[in-house]
Amino acid sequence: MPSLSGSGPLWALQILPVALLVMAAAAGSVYLARKHQASDGGLPDAVFWDGFAGLAIIAPAVLLPSLASPPTGLLLTALAVAAAALSYRLTPHLFRWREVRRAARDASAADAAAAERHREALERWRRYELDPAFCIDFPAMSDPRRPETSAMLKAMKAAEQQRTWAGRGPASGGYSSAVDRLERALAKAERAAGARHDSTELHISSEGAR
């Protein structure tokens, strides 16, 4: 092995790849160990093998240069310890950031599904406003004095507000909950008015009444 006792550019070029390897191995092994430790059951075997794999890389990468230059070995050891400590401190923040991102993606997907359900609920309600047959057969659906209809209209307004907010900021799942309440309020108003939920049956019932 060539001497590593120098301190010039050649020494830096020789030691830089080894230093990067040592730091990456130390940080990576700590990250994986903490990840497995935080998982269900702790996975102690996985934690052990994470540490063993890290040491299998770090030990020869530090010991072999130490034979040629003890100060270089001390430097590599210090870098490994610093990388491991930094990884240990930052890993929980990284886990929380990833959890927030995952929750945001889930909420965004829920809001997208809620938008489709919202559209279907509005189309279902508009029949009672725009179809003359439905207006005649189920006037209660347009009467805000009825408690069920009033509650439905309030839920409809709340869902519209949540849809506006969902489009302006990070997804929070509030829109999906508002659509759930709208669907329940609409179904309750339909039951109170004597209307059926299925559009085909409702149309047949309306035609038969005429």
C-alpha positions as CSV (number, residue, x, y, z in Angstrom):
1,M,0.0,0.0,0.0
2,P,1.4,3.4,-0.9
3,S,2.1,5.8,1.9
4,L,-0.7,8.0,3.1
5,S,1.3,10.2,5.4
6,G,1.4,13.2,3.1
7,S,-1.0,16.1,3.4
8,G,-1.0,17.5,-0.1
9,P,-3.4,17.1,-3.0
10,L,-2.4,13.6,-3.7
11,W,-3.2,12.5,-0.1
12,A,-6.6,14.2,-0.4
13,L,-7.3,12.3,-3.7
14,Q,-6.3,9.1,-2.1
15,I,-8.3,9.5,1.1
16,L,-11.5,11.1,-0.3
17,P,-13.1,8.0,-1.8
18,V,-12.4,6.0,1.4
19,A,-13.8,8.8,3.5
20,L,-17.0,9.0,1.5
21,L,-17.3,5.2,1.7
22,V,-16.9,5.2,5.4
23,M,-19.3,8.0,6.0
24,A,-21.9,6.5,3.7
25,A,-21.6,3.1,5.3
26,A,-21.9,4.6,8.8
27,A,-24.9,6.8,8.0
28,G,-26.6,4.1,6.0
29,S,-26.3,1.4,8.6
30,V,-27.6,3.7,11.4
31,Y,-30.6,4.8,9.1
32,L,-31.5,1.2,8.4
33,A,-31.1,0.1,12.0
34,R,-33.4,2.9,13.2
35,K,-35.9,2.1,10.5
36,H,-36.1,-1.5,11.4
37,Q,-36.1,-0.7,15.1
38,A,-39.1,1.6,14.6
39,S,-41.0,-1.0,12.7
40,D,-43.6,-3.4,14.3
41,G,-41.9,-5.8,16.6
42,G,-38.6,-4.0,16.5
43,L,-37.0,-6.6,14.2
44,P,-33.9,-7.1,16.4
45,D,-32.3,-9.5,13.9
46,A,-32.5,-6.9,11.2
47,V,-31.0,-4.3,13.5
48,F,-28.1,-6.6,14.2
49,W,-27.4,-7.3,10.6
50,D,-27.6,-3.7,9.7
51,G,-24.9,-2.9,12.2
52,F,-22.8,-5.9,11.2
53,A,-23.0,-4.9,7.5
54,G,-21.9,-1.4,8.3
55,L,-19.0,-2.6,10.4
56,A,-18.0,-5.0,7.7
57,I,-17.5,-2.1,5.4
58,I,-16.1,0.5,7.8
59,A,-13.6,-1.7,9.7
60,P,-11.4,-2.6,6.7
61,A,-11.8,0.9,5.2
62,V,-10.4,2.3,8.4
63,L,-7.9,-0.3,9.5
64,L,-6.0,-0.7,6.2
65,P,-5.2,3.0,5.8
66,S,-4.3,3.1,9.5
67,L,-1.5,0.7,8.8
68,A,0.1,3.2,6.5
69,S,-0.9,6.3,8.4
70,P,-2.3,6.2,11.9
71,P,-3.5,9.8,11.7
72,T,-5.5,8.9,8.6
73,G,-7.1,6.1,10.5
74,L,-8.1,8.5,13.3
75,L,-9.5,10.9,10.7
76,L,-11.6,8.1,9.1
77,T,-12.8,6.9,12.5
78,A,-13.9,10.5,13.4
79,L,-15.7,10.9,10.1
80,A,-17.5,7.5,10.6
81,V,-18.6,8.5,14.1
82,A,-19.7,12.0,13.0
83,A,-21.7,10.5,10.1
84,A,-23.3,7.9,12.4
85,A,-24.2,10.6,15.0
86,L,-25.7,12.9,12.4
87,S,-27.7,10.1,10.8
88,Y,-29.0,9.1,14.3
89,R,-30.1,12.6,14.9
90,L,-31.7,13.4,11.6
91,T,-33.3,10.0,10.9
92,P,-36.4,10.7,13.0
93,H,-37.0,14.0,11.2
94,L,-36.7,12.1,7.9
95,F,-39.2,9.5,9.1
96,R,-41.7,12.2,10.1
97,W,-41.2,14.1,6.8
98,R,-41.9,10.9,4.9
99,E,-45.0,10.2,7.0
100,V,-46.3,13.7,6.4
101,R,-45.7,13.2,2.6
102,R,-47.5,9.8,2.7
103,A,-50.4,11.2,4.6
104,A,-50.7,14.1,2.1
105,R,-50.7,11.8,-0.8
106,D,-53.4,9.6,0.8
107,A,-55.5,12.7,1.6
108,S,-55.0,14.0,-2.0
109,A,-56.2,10.6,-3.4
110,A,-59.2,10.7,-1.0
111,D,-60.1,14.2,-2.1
112,A,-59.9,13.1,-5.8
113,A,-62.3,10.3,-5.1
114,A,-64.5,12.7,-3.0
115,A,-64.7,15.0,-6.0
116,E,-66.3,12.3,-8.1
117,R,-68.7,11.3,-5.3
118,H,-69.6,15.0,-4.9
119,R,-70.4,15.4,-8.5
120,E,-72.6,12.3,-8.4
121,A,-74.4,13.6,-5.3
122,L,-75.1,17.0,-7.0
123,E,-76.4,15.4,-10.1
124,R,-78.7,13.2,-8.0
125,W,-80.0,16.3,-6.2
126,R,-80.4,18.4,-9.4
127,R,-83.1,16.0,-10.6
128,Y,-85.4,17.2,-7.9
129,E,-84.8,20.8,-9.0
130,L,-84.7,20.4,-12.8
131,D,-86.9,17.5,-13.7
132,P,-90.6,18.6,-13.6
133,A,-91.8,15.0,-12.8
134,F,-89.5,14.9,-9.7
135,C,-90.5,18.4,-8.7
136,I,-94.2,17.3,-8.7
137,D,-93.6,13.9,-7.0
138,F,-91.1,15.0,-4.4
139,P,-91.7,18.6,-3.5
140,A,-90.2,18.1,-0.1
141,M,-86.7,17.9,-1.7
142,S,-87.0,21.6,-2.6
143,D,-88.6,22.7,0.7
144,P,-85.9,24.2,3.0
145,R,-88.4,24.3,5.8
146,R,-88.2,20.6,6.2
147,P,-85.4,19.6,8.7
148,E,-84.0,16.9,6.4
149,T,-83.9,19.2,3.4
150,S,-82.4,22.0,5.4
151,A,-79.7,19.7,6.7
152,M,-79.0,18.5,3.2
153,L,-78.6,22.1,1.9
154,K,-76.2,22.9,4.8
155,A,-74.2,19.8,4.1
156,M,-74.1,20.8,0.4
157,K,-72.8,24.3,1.2
158,A,-70.1,22.8,3.5
159,A,-69.0,20.4,0.9
160,E,-68.6,23.2,-1.6
161,Q,-66.5,25.2,0.8
162,Q,-64.3,22.2,1.5
163,R,-63.8,21.7,-2.2
164,T,-62.7,25.3,-2.6
165,W,-60.3,24.9,0.4
166,A,-59.0,21.6,-0.9
167,G,-58.0,23.3,-4.2
168,R,-56.1,26.1,-2.5
169,G,-54.0,24.3,0.1
170,P,-52.5,20.9,1.1
171,A,-55.0,18.0,1.2
172,S,-56.3,17.3,4.7
173,G,-59.1,14.9,4.2
174,G,-61.7,17.4,5.2
175,Y,-63.3,17.5,1.8
176,S,-63.9,13.7,1.8
177,S,-65.5,13.9,5.2
178,A,-67.8,16.8,4.0
179,V,-68.9,14.7,1.0
180,D,-69.6,11.8,3.3
181,R,-71.9,14.1,5.4
182,L,-73.5,15.3,2.2
183,E,-74.3,11.8,0.9
184,R,-75.8,10.9,4.3
185,A,-77.9,14.1,4.4
186,L,-79.1,13.6,0.9
187,A,-80.1,10.0,1.5
188,K,-81.9,11.0,4.7
189,A,-83.8,13.8,2.8
190,E,-84.8,11.3,0.1
191,R,-86.1,8.9,2.6
192,A,-88.1,11.6,4.3
193,A,-89.5,12.7,1.0
194,G,-90.4,9.2,0.0
195,A,-87.9,9.1,-2.9
196,R,-85.9,6.1,-3.9
197,H,-82.1,6.2,-4.3
198,D,-81.8,4.2,-7.5
199,S,-82.2,6.6,-10.4
200,T,-83.9,4.0,-12.6
201,E,-86.4,2.9,-10.0
202,L,-87.0,6.6,-9.2
203,H,-87.7,7.4,-12.8
204,I,-90.1,4.4,-13.2
205,S,-91.9,5.4,-10.0
206,S,-92.3,8.9,-11.3
207,E,-93.6,7.7,-14.7
208,G,-96.1,5.4,-13.0
209,A,-97.4,8.2,-10.8
210,R,-98.2,10.3,-13.9
